[in-house]
């Protein structure tokens, strides 16, 4: 549970990497990757502050 934010962030980064290697006009993959990166970052901050 401690590293769930990092896992979500890495999943979002993986989506962004896939979107970078897959040239298309679809922005859904980019948007969802960005949203997962931001959510993972915020979750990591909130979970680490709660544990401290």
MARTOR-468922 format. One record per atom (N, C-alpha, C): z, y, x; residue in one letter; residue number from 1; atom name. Coordinates in Angstrom, 3 decimals, padded with zeros to 6 digits. Each point is the difference from the previous one (the first is absolute). Layout:
<sites>
[site [Z Y X] A NUM CA]
...
</sites>
This chain:
<sites>
[site [000.000 -001.197 000.829] X 1 N]
[site [000.000 001.197 -000.829] X 1 CA]
[site [000.000 001.248 000.864] X 1 C]
[site [000.513 -000.114 001.206] X 2 N]
[site [000.100 001.165 000.864] X 2 CA]
[site [-001.381 000.501 000.444] X 2 C]
[site [-000.938 -000.912 000.160] X 3 N]
[site [-001.308 000.368 000.532] X 3 CA]
[site [-001.099 000.038 -001.052] X 3 C]
[site [000.346 000.124 -001.268] X 4 N]
[site [-001.012 000.009 -001.047] X 4 CA]
[site [-000.886 001.247 000.090] X 4 C]
[site [000.577 001.117 000.403] X 5 N]
[site [-000.794 001.227 000.147] X 5 CA]
[site [-001.044 -000.133 001.095] X 5 C]
[site [000.378 -000.637 001.098] X 6 N]
[site [-000.938 -000.205 001.100] X 6 CA]
[site [-001.116 -000.949 -000.415] X 6 C]
[site [000.340 -001.031 -000.758] X 7 N]
[site [-001.018 -000.958 -000.460] X 7 CA]
[site [-001.000 000.677 -000.937] X 7 C]
[site [000.474 000.847 -000.893] X 8 N]
[site [-000.892 000.725 -000.912] X 8 CA]
[site [-000.878 000.965 000.795] X 8 C]
[site [000.580 000.668 000.976] X 9 N]
[site [-000.761 000.914 000.851] X 9 CA]
[site [-001.096 -000.739 000.767] X 9 C]
[site [000.320 -001.160 000.545] X 10 N]
[site [-000.995 -000.785 000.725] X 10 CA]
[site [-001.092 -000.529 -000.916] X 10 C]
[site [000.354 -000.341 -001.223] X 11 N]
[site [-001.008 -000.427 -000.967] X 11 CA]
[site [-000.966 001.141 -000.319] X 11 C]
[site [000.535 001.205 -000.167] X 12 N]
[site [-000.856 001.161 -000.228] X 12 CA]
[site [-000.890 000.297 001.190] X 12 C]
[site [000.540 -000.148 001.204] X 13 N]
[site [-000.807 000.210 001.205] X 13 CA]
[site [-001.104 -001.048 000.093] X 13 C]
[site [000.308 -001.228 -000.388] X 14 N]
[site [-001.022 -001.056 -000.005] X 14 CA]
[site [-001.120 000.327 -000.982] X 14 C]
[site [000.355 000.526 -001.162] X 15 N]
[site [-001.027 000.415 -000.954] X 15 CA]
[site [-000.872 001.116 000.558] X 15 C]
[site [000.607 000.933 000.707] X 16 N]
[site [-000.779 001.084 000.594] X 16 CA]
[site [-000.911 -000.512 001.107] X 16 C]
[site [000.456 -000.978 000.761] X 17 N]
[site [-000.840 -000.589 001.044] X 17 CA]
[site [-001.176 -000.733 -000.627] X 17 C]
[site [000.266 -000.754 -001.068] X 18 N]
[site [-001.085 -000.699 -000.699] X 18 CA]
[site [-001.006 000.999 -000.552] X 18 C]
[site [000.480 001.103 -000.556] X 19 N]
[site [-000.907 001.024 -000.526] X 19 CA]
[site [-000.817 000.650 001.112] X 19 C]
[site [000.566 000.093 001.176] X 20 N]
[site [-000.736 000.585 001.124] X 20 CA]
[site [-001.130 -000.876 000.485] X 20 C]
[site [000.187 -001.314 -000.062] X 21 N]
[site [-001.042 -000.925 000.452] X 21 CA]
[site [-000.969 -000.388 -001.113] X 21 C]
[site [000.315 000.359 -001.232] X 22 N]
[site [-000.851 -000.331 -001.131] X 22 CA]
[site [-000.577 001.295 -000.580] X 22 C]
[site [-001.165 000.431 000.470] X 23 N]
[site [-000.540 001.278 -000.477] X 23 CA]
[site [-000.450 -000.099 -001.454] X 23 C]
[site [000.618 000.772 -000.846] X 24 N]
[site [-000.380 000.070 -001.405] X 24 CA]
[site [000.366 001.375 -000.538] X 24 C]
[site [-000.437 000.278 -001.200] X 25 N]
[site [000.294 001.295 -000.620] X 25 CA]
[site [001.228 -000.051 -000.897] X 25 C]
[site [000.718 -001.106 000.035] X 26 N]
[site [001.157 -000.182 -000.866] X 26 CA]
[site [001.242 000.587 000.664] X 26 C]
[site [000.639 000.934 -000.675] X 27 N]
[site [001.208 000.624 000.542] X 27 CA]
[site [001.280 -000.663 -000.503] X 27 C]
[site [-000.140 -001.027 -000.832] X 28 N]
[site [001.180 -000.682 -000.530] X 28 CA]
[site [000.772 -000.697 001.107] X 28 C]
[site [-000.695 -000.621 000.921] X 29 N]
[site [000.664 -000.686 001.109] X 29 CA]
[site [000.709 001.008 000.908] X 29 C]
[site [-000.636 001.126 000.242] X 30 N]
[site [000.639 001.044 000.829] X 30 CA]
[site [001.231 000.581 -000.688] X 30 C]
[site [-000.112 000.263 -001.281] X 31 N]
[site [001.129 000.565 -000.742] X 31 CA]
[site [001.179 -000.947 -000.097] X 31 C]
[site [-000.294 -001.272 -000.251] X 32 N]
[site [001.099 -000.959 -000.085] X 32 CA]
[site [000.633 -000.238 001.368] X 32 C]
[site [-000.802 000.003 001.055] X 33 N]
[site [000.555 -000.131 001.348] X 33 CA]
[site [000.899 001.169 000.352] X 33 C]
[site [-000.445 001.200 -000.330] X 34 N]
[site [000.809 001.187 000.267] X 34 CA]
[site [001.289 -000.015 -000.812] X 34 C]
[site [-000.101 -000.405 -001.260] X 35 N]
[site [001.197 -000.048 -000.845] X 35 CA]
[site [001.014 -001.014 000.540] X 35 C]
[site [-000.483 -001.149 000.478] X 36 N]
[site [000.917 -001.001 000.547] X 36 CA]
[site [000.639 000.474 001.298] X 36 C]
[site [-000.747 000.722 000.819] X 37 N]
[site [000.571 000.530 001.239] X 37 CA]
[site [001.105 001.009 -000.318] X 37 C]
[site [-000.260 000.891 -000.924] X 38 N]
[site [001.003 001.016 -000.360] X 38 CA]
[site [001.217 -000.650 -000.652] X 38 C]
[site [-000.227 -000.943 -000.918] X 39 N]
[site [001.127 -000.679 -000.649] X 39 CA]
[site [000.822 -000.807 000.996] X 39 C]
[site [-000.657 -000.664 000.927] X 40 N]
[site [000.718 -000.757 001.016] X 40 CA]
[site [000.817 000.891 000.907] X 40 C]
[site [-000.560 001.135 000.352] X 41 N]
[site [000.710 000.960 000.849] X 41 CA]
[site [001.250 000.530 -000.705] X 41 C]
[site [-000.173 000.391 -001.260] X 42 N]
[site [001.145 000.522 -000.752] X 42 CA]
[site [001.046 -001.088 -000.265] X 42 C]
[site [-000.455 -001.206 -000.297] X 43 N]
[site [000.950 -001.093 -000.230] X 43 CA]
[site [000.792 -000.302 001.259] X 43 C]
[site [-000.658 000.036 001.144] X 44 N]
[site [000.705 -000.248 001.258] X 44 CA]
[site [001.068 001.068 000.249] X 44 C]
[site [-000.328 001.239 -000.277] X 45 N]
[site [000.967 001.094 000.182] X 45 CA]
[site [001.196 -000.177 -000.946] X 45 C]
[site [-000.274 -000.244 -001.286] X 46 N]
[site [001.084 -000.106 -000.975] X 46 CA]
[site [000.875 -001.225 000.250] X 46 C]
[site [-000.613 -001.118 000.374] X 47 N]
[site [000.788 -001.209 000.255] X 47 CA]
[site [000.857 000.169 001.248] X 47 C]
[site [-000.551 000.620 001.045] X 48 N]
[site [000.786 000.182 001.219] X 48 CA]
[site [001.123 001.018 -000.203] X 48 C]
[site [-000.199 001.009 -000.849] X 49 N]
[site [001.083 000.945 -000.282] X 49 CA]
[site [001.091 -000.647 -000.852] X 49 C]
[site [-000.389 -000.891 -000.883] X 50 N]
[site [000.967 -000.672 -000.853] X 50 CA]
[site [000.863 -000.964 000.808] X 50 C]
[site [-000.585 -000.631 000.997] X 51 N]
[site [000.741 -000.956 000.838] X 51 CA]
[site [000.927 000.700 000.991] X 51 C]
[site [-000.322 001.241 000.379] X 52 N]
[site [000.790 000.699 001.018] X 52 CA]
[site [001.288 000.566 -000.536] X 52 C]
</sites>
